[in-house]
Amino acid sequence: MASTLKVGIFIYAGADIMDFSGPVEVYSTRPPPGTPQVFSVETFAHTNPVGGGDSAALVYVPGASFAEVEQRLGTYDILVVPGAHPDVLAKFITSEEGRATLALLRRFAALPPREEARWRILQSVCSGSVILGAAGVLAGRRATTHHTCYDMLKEYADGAAGGDSGISVVKKRWVDGGETEAGVRIVNAGGVSSGIDASLWIAEMVGGEEVFRFTEKIMEFERRGEGQAWGFAPV
């Protein structure tokens, strides 16, 4: 890989903590000694701080504002979208901030990879794929989500398409949904901790096996395979 990949991790009030902190841990782990840095991580949000009130378990100060990321969207190689409780998602998606987020995701999915990076990836974790579905970027693709949200994902993807979106919701630990016409790869992780597995798979895909194995060892986390969805035997 010729260039460090810039990772933007979106956070919002009510988002599941492990949905975004798991990928943050993977992408911010230093590579083996003497190996170039693979990822550079930055969180961003509509508000500063994020949390408080009903979302006071942890209060976060994002690294960048949503407006700043909008302005320099083409400099990001990976965007990560976490999920939340279905009630939180339904309220967020229909809000002004939610509509702006859907527009950002559509723009990102249409941006070709930077030549020096060679990769551009849109990644969701858990029910974060419902946000991608609402943005219309999962039409005609295989996708997964938290096991309680399979029907919700189909509903929102179809709603964005104005009919049958052609989405295939599968019971997987994580799913590589293929590339958009612009060459943006879409990856969905299943529920919560699956975001770590998907992020480690991406780390191997773009950084190589040595980086993946080193990160897995430092985290003391054994990556599970794509077929190991929650509550289902491996396939």
VOPA-939613 format. One record per residue (C-alpha): residue number from 0; residue in three letters; x, y, z. Coordinates in steps of 0.2 Angstrom, whole numbers, always signed. Example, Ala and Ser with C-alpha at 12.3 -4.5 7.8 and 13.67 -1.06 7.14 Angstrom:
residues 2
i:0&aa:ALA&X:+62&Y:-22&Z:+39 .
i:1&aa:SER&X:+68&Y:-5&Z:+36 .
***
This chain:
residues 235
i:0&aa:MET&X:+0&Y:+0&Z:+0 .
i:1&aa:ALA&X:+8&Y:+17&Z:-5 .
i:2&aa:SER&X:-2&Y:+29&Z:+6 .
i:3&aa:THR&X:-8&Y:+29&Z:+24 .
i:4&aa:LEU&X:-27&Y:+27&Z:+23 .
i:5&aa:LYS&X:-37&Y:+40&Z:+32 .
i:6&aa:VAL&X:-52&Y:+33&Z:+42 .
i:7&aa:GLY&X:-66&Y:+44&Z:+47 .
i:8&aa:ILE&X:-77&Y:+37&Z:+60 .
i:9&aa:PHE&X:-94&Y:+45&Z:+62 .
i:10&aa:ILE&X:-102&Y:+46&Z:+80 .
i:11&aa:TYR&X:-119&Y:+52&Z:+86 .
i:12&aa:ALA&X:-129&Y:+53&Z:+102 .
i:13&aa:GLY&X:-135&Y:+35&Z:+106 .
i:14&aa:ALA&X:-123&Y:+26&Z:+95 .
i:15&aa:ASP&X:-118&Y:+9&Z:+102 .
i:16&aa:ILE&X:-101&Y:+12&Z:+110 .
i:17&aa:MET&X:-92&Y:-4&Z:+104 .
i:18&aa:ASP&X:-99&Y:-1&Z:+86 .
i:19&aa:PHE&X:-86&Y:+13&Z:+84 .
i:20&aa:SER&X:-74&Y:+10&Z:+98 .
i:21&aa:GLY&X:-70&Y:-8&Z:+91 .
i:22&aa:PRO&X:-65&Y:-1&Z:+74 .
i:23&aa:VAL&X:-56&Y:+13&Z:+82 .
i:24&aa:GLU&X:-45&Y:+1&Z:+92 .
i:25&aa:VAL&X:-41&Y:-10&Z:+76 .
i:26&aa:TYR&X:-37&Y:+5&Z:+65 .
i:27&aa:SER&X:-27&Y:+14&Z:+78 .
i:28&aa:THR&X:-16&Y:+0&Z:+83 .
i:29&aa:ARG&X:+2&Y:+3&Z:+78 .
i:30&aa:PRO&X:+9&Y:-9&Z:+64 .
i:31&aa:PRO&X:+24&Y:-20&Z:+67 .
i:32&aa:PRO&X:+40&Y:-11&Z:+70 .
i:33&aa:GLY&X:+48&Y:-4&Z:+54 .
i:34&aa:THR&X:+31&Y:-6&Z:+45 .
i:35&aa:PRO&X:+23&Y:+11&Z:+38 .
i:36&aa:GLN&X:+7&Y:+17&Z:+47 .
i:37&aa:VAL&X:-7&Y:+9&Z:+38 .
i:38&aa:PHE&X:-22&Y:+20&Z:+45 .
i:39&aa:SER&X:-24&Y:+37&Z:+52 .
i:40&aa:VAL&X:-40&Y:+38&Z:+62 .
i:41&aa:GLU&X:-52&Y:+53&Z:+65 .
i:42&aa:THR&X:-69&Y:+54&Z:+73 .
i:43&aa:PHE&X:-82&Y:+67&Z:+67 .
i:44&aa:ALA&X:-99&Y:+72&Z:+72 .
i:45&aa:HIS&X:-113&Y:+84&Z:+70 .
i:46&aa:THR&X:-111&Y:+91&Z:+88 .
i:47&aa:ASN&X:-97&Y:+94&Z:+100 .
i:48&aa:PRO&X:-97&Y:+86&Z:+112 .
i:49&aa:VAL&X:-107&Y:+70&Z:+108 .
i:50&aa:GLY&X:-118&Y:+63&Z:+121 .
i:51&aa:GLY&X:-125&Y:+69&Z:+137 .
i:52&aa:GLY&X:-143&Y:+69&Z:+143 .
i:53&aa:ASP&X:-151&Y:+52&Z:+138 .
i:54&aa:SER&X:-134&Y:+47&Z:+130 .
i:55&aa:ALA&X:-123&Y:+50&Z:+145 .
i:56&aa:ALA&X:-114&Y:+34&Z:+147 .
i:57&aa:LEU&X:-99&Y:+42&Z:+139 .
i:58&aa:VAL&X:-97&Y:+60&Z:+132 .
i:59&aa:TYR&X:-86&Y:+62&Z:+117 .
i:60&aa:VAL&X:-76&Y:+76&Z:+109 .
i:61&aa:PRO&X:-75&Y:+72&Z:+91 .
i:62&aa:GLY&X:-59&Y:+75&Z:+81 .
i:63&aa:ALA&X:-68&Y:+85&Z:+67 .
i:64&aa:SER&X:-85&Y:+93&Z:+64 .
i:65&aa:PHE&X:-97&Y:+86&Z:+51 .
i:66&aa:ALA&X:-95&Y:+101&Z:+41 .
i:67&aa:GLU&X:-76&Y:+100&Z:+40 .
i:68&aa:VAL&X:-78&Y:+82&Z:+34 .
i:69&aa:GLU&X:-91&Y:+87&Z:+21 .
i:70&aa:GLN&X:-78&Y:+100&Z:+14 .
i:71&aa:ARG&X:-64&Y:+87&Z:+13 .
i:72&aa:LEU&X:-73&Y:+71&Z:+10 .
i:73&aa:GLY&X:-62&Y:+66&Z:-4 .
i:74&aa:THR&X:-47&Y:+65&Z:+8 .
i:75&aa:TYR&X:-55&Y:+50&Z:+18 .
i:76&aa:ASP&X:-52&Y:+33&Z:+12 .
i:77&aa:ILE&X:-63&Y:+23&Z:+24 .
i:78&aa:LEU&X:-79&Y:+29&Z:+33 .
i:79&aa:VAL&X:-86&Y:+19&Z:+47 .
i:80&aa:VAL&X:-105&Y:+21&Z:+52 .
i:81&aa:PRO&X:-110&Y:+14&Z:+69 .
i:82&aa:GLY&X:-127&Y:+8&Z:+73 .
i:83&aa:ALA&X:-139&Y:+11&Z:+88 .
i:84&aa:HIS&X:-156&Y:+5&Z:+95 .
i:85&aa:PRO&X:-169&Y:+4&Z:+82 .
i:86&aa:ASP&X:-179&Y:+19&Z:+90 .
i:87&aa:VAL&X:-163&Y:+30&Z:+90 .
i:88&aa:LEU&X:-160&Y:+25&Z:+72 .
i:89&aa:ALA&X:-178&Y:+29&Z:+66 .
i:90&aa:LYS&X:-177&Y:+46&Z:+75 .
i:91&aa:PHE&X:-160&Y:+50&Z:+68 .
i:92&aa:ILE&X:-163&Y:+46&Z:+50 .
i:93&aa:THR&X:-178&Y:+57&Z:+49 .
i:94&aa:SER&X:-169&Y:+72&Z:+57 .
i:95&aa:GLU&X:-160&Y:+86&Z:+48 .
i:96&aa:GLU&X:-144&Y:+79&Z:+54 .
i:97&aa:GLY&X:-149&Y:+62&Z:+48 .
i:98&aa:ARG&X:-153&Y:+68&Z:+31 .
i:99&aa:ALA&X:-137&Y:+77&Z:+29 .
i:100&aa:THR&X:-128&Y:+61&Z:+34 .
i:101&aa:LEU&X:-137&Y:+51&Z:+21 .
i:102&aa:ALA&X:-132&Y:+64&Z:+8 .
i:103&aa:LEU&X:-114&Y:+62&Z:+14 .
i:104&aa:LEU&X:-114&Y:+44&Z:+12 .
i:105&aa:ARG&X:-121&Y:+45&Z:-6 .
i:106&aa:ARG&X:-107&Y:+57&Z:-10 .
i:107&aa:PHE&X:-94&Y:+46&Z:-3 .
i:108&aa:ALA&X:-100&Y:+30&Z:-12 .
i:109&aa:ALA&X:-98&Y:+40&Z:-28 .
i:110&aa:LEU&X:-80&Y:+45&Z:-25 .
i:111&aa:PRO&X:-67&Y:+35&Z:-34 .
i:112&aa:PRO&X:-52&Y:+30&Z:-23 .
i:113&aa:ARG&X:-38&Y:+41&Z:-22 .
i:114&aa:GLU&X:-24&Y:+36&Z:-34 .
i:115&aa:GLU&X:-11&Y:+35&Z:-21 .
i:116&aa:ALA&X:-22&Y:+25&Z:-9 .
i:117&aa:ARG&X:-30&Y:+13&Z:-21 .
i:118&aa:TRP&X:-44&Y:+9&Z:-9 .
i:119&aa:ARG&X:-60&Y:+18&Z:-3 .
i:120&aa:ILE&X:-72&Y:+8&Z:+9 .
i:121&aa:LEU&X:-89&Y:+12&Z:+16 .
i:122&aa:GLN&X:-90&Y:+2&Z:+32 .
i:123&aa:SER&X:-105&Y:+0&Z:+43 .
i:124&aa:VAL&X:-106&Y:-9&Z:+60 .
i:125&aa:CYS&X:-122&Y:-17&Z:+68 .
i:126&aa:SER&X:-138&Y:-8&Z:+63 .
i:127&aa:GLY&X:-127&Y:+6&Z:+55 .
i:128&aa:SER&X:-131&Y:-3&Z:+39 .
i:129&aa:VAL&X:-149&Y:+3&Z:+41 .
i:130&aa:ILE&X:-142&Y:+21&Z:+39 .
i:131&aa:LEU&X:-133&Y:+15&Z:+23 .
i:132&aa:GLY&X:-149&Y:+7&Z:+17 .
i:133&aa:ALA&X:-158&Y:+23&Z:+20 .
i:134&aa:ALA&X:-145&Y:+32&Z:+10 .
i:135&aa:GLY&X:-149&Y:+20&Z:-5 .
i:136&aa:VAL&X:-131&Y:+13&Z:-6 .
i:137&aa:LEU&X:-136&Y:-5&Z:-3 .
i:138&aa:ALA&X:-148&Y:-7&Z:-17 .
i:139&aa:GLY&X:-145&Y:-24&Z:-26 .
i:140&aa:ARG&X:-131&Y:-29&Z:-14 .
i:141&aa:ARG&X:-129&Y:-42&Z:+0 .
i:142&aa:ALA&X:-129&Y:-34&Z:+17 .
i:143&aa:THR&X:-130&Y:-39&Z:+35 .
i:144&aa:THR&X:-134&Y:-30&Z:+51 .
i:145&aa:HIS&X:-138&Y:-34&Z:+70 .
i:146&aa:HIS&X:-149&Y:-50&Z:+70 .
i:147&aa:THR&X:-163&Y:-40&Z:+77 .
i:148&aa:CYS&X:-163&Y:-28&Z:+63 .
i:149&aa:TYR&X:-164&Y:-39&Z:+47 .
i:150&aa:ASP&X:-182&Y:-34&Z:+43 .
i:151&aa:MET&X:-178&Y:-15&Z:+47 .
i:152&aa:LEU&X:-163&Y:-15&Z:+35 .
i:153&aa:LYS&X:-174&Y:-22&Z:+21 .
i:154&aa:GLU&X:-188&Y:-9&Z:+25 .
i:155&aa:TYR&X:-176&Y:+6&Z:+25 .
i:156&aa:ALA&X:-167&Y:+0&Z:+9 .
i:157&aa:ASP&X:-184&Y:-3&Z:+0 .
i:158&aa:GLY&X:-190&Y:+14&Z:+6 .
i:159&aa:ALA&X:-175&Y:+23&Z:-1 .
i:160&aa:ALA&X:-177&Y:+14&Z:-18 .
i:161&aa:GLY&X:-196&Y:+18&Z:-18 .
i:162&aa:GLY&X:-200&Y:-1&Z:-20 .
i:163&aa:ASP&X:-190&Y:-17&Z:-20 .
i:164&aa:SER&X:-172&Y:-12&Z:-18 .
i:165&aa:GLY&X:-165&Y:-29&Z:-23 .
i:166&aa:ILE&X:-155&Y:-30&Z:-6 .
i:167&aa:SER&X:-151&Y:-47&Z:+0 .
i:168&aa:VAL&X:-150&Y:-47&Z:+19 .
i:169&aa:VAL&X:-140&Y:-62&Z:+25 .
i:170&aa:LYS&X:-136&Y:-69&Z:+41 .
i:171&aa:LYS&X:-117&Y:-67&Z:+42 .
i:172&aa:ARG&X:-104&Y:-60&Z:+54 .
i:173&aa:TRP&X:-98&Y:-48&Z:+41 .
i:174&aa:VAL&X:-101&Y:-46&Z:+22 .
i:175&aa:ASP&X:-91&Y:-39&Z:+8 .
i:176&aa:GLY&X:-105&Y:-31&Z:-3 .
i:177&aa:GLY&X:-94&Y:-27&Z:-17 .
i:178&aa:GLU&X:-90&Y:-11&Z:-26 .
i:179&aa:THR&X:-100&Y:+4&Z:-32 .
i:180&aa:GLU&X:-98&Y:+10&Z:-50 .
i:181&aa:ALA&X:-85&Y:+22&Z:-43 .
i:182&aa:GLY&X:-75&Y:+8&Z:-35 .
i:183&aa:VAL&X:-80&Y:+11&Z:-17 .
i:184&aa:ARG&X:-81&Y:-6&Z:-8 .
i:185&aa:ILE&X:-95&Y:-8&Z:+5 .
i:186&aa:VAL&X:-93&Y:-19&Z:+20 .
i:187&aa:ASN&X:-106&Y:-22&Z:+33 .
i:188&aa:ALA&X:-102&Y:-30&Z:+50 .
i:189&aa:GLY&X:-116&Y:-39&Z:+60 .
i:190&aa:GLY&X:-120&Y:-35&Z:+78 .
i:191&aa:VAL&X:-109&Y:-24&Z:+89 .
i:192&aa:SER&X:-92&Y:-34&Z:+92 .
i:193&aa:SER&X:-93&Y:-40&Z:+73 .
i:194&aa:GLY&X:-86&Y:-23&Z:+69 .
i:195&aa:ILE&X:-69&Y:-29&Z:+76 .
i:196&aa:ASP&X:-69&Y:-44&Z:+65 .
i:197&aa:ALA&X:-74&Y:-34&Z:+49 .
i:198&aa:SER&X:-61&Y:-21&Z:+53 .
i:199&aa:LEU&X:-47&Y:-34&Z:+55 .
i:200&aa:TRP&X:-53&Y:-41&Z:+39 .
i:201&aa:ILE&X:-51&Y:-24&Z:+31 .
i:202&aa:ALA&X:-34&Y:-22&Z:+39 .
i:203&aa:GLU&X:-28&Y:-38&Z:+31 .
i:204&aa:MET&X:-36&Y:-34&Z:+14 .
i:205&aa:VAL&X:-27&Y:-17&Z:+13 .
i:206&aa:GLY&X:-12&Y:-19&Z:+24 .
i:207&aa:GLY&X:-7&Y:-38&Z:+22 .
i:208&aa:GLU&X:-7&Y:-53&Z:+33 .
i:209&aa:GLU&X:+8&Y:-47&Z:+43 .
i:210&aa:VAL&X:-2&Y:-31&Z:+48 .
i:211&aa:PHE&X:-18&Y:-41&Z:+52 .
i:212&aa:ARG&X:-9&Y:-55&Z:+62 .
i:213&aa:PHE&X:+1&Y:-42&Z:+72 .
i:214&aa:THR&X:-15&Y:-32&Z:+76 .
i:215&aa:GLU&X:-24&Y:-47&Z:+81 .
i:216&aa:LYS&X:-10&Y:-52&Z:+93 .
i:217&aa:ILE&X:-9&Y:-35&Z:+101 .
i:218&aa:MET&X:-28&Y:-34&Z:+103 .
i:219&aa:GLU&X:-28&Y:-53&Z:+109 .
i:220&aa:PHE&X:-43&Y:-55&Z:+99 .
i:221&aa:GLU&X:-46&Y:-70&Z:+87 .
i:222&aa:ARG&X:-55&Y:-64&Z:+72 .
i:223&aa:ARG&X:-71&Y:-74&Z:+67 .
i:224&aa:GLY&X:-75&Y:-78&Z:+49 .
i:225&aa:GLU&X:-89&Y:-71&Z:+38 .
i:226&aa:GLY&X:-100&Y:-86&Z:+41 .
i:227&aa:GLN&X:-100&Y:-85&Z:+60 .
i:228&aa:ALA&X:-116&Y:-75&Z:+62 .
i:229&aa:TRP&X:-123&Y:-73&Z:+80 .
i:230&aa:GLY&X:-134&Y:-89&Z:+84 .
i:231&aa:PHE&X:-130&Y:-98&Z:+68 .
i:232&aa:ALA&X:-118&Y:-112&Z:+64 .
i:233&aa:PRO&X:-103&Y:-107&Z:+53 .
i:234&aa:VAL&X:-106&Y:-110&Z:+35 .
***
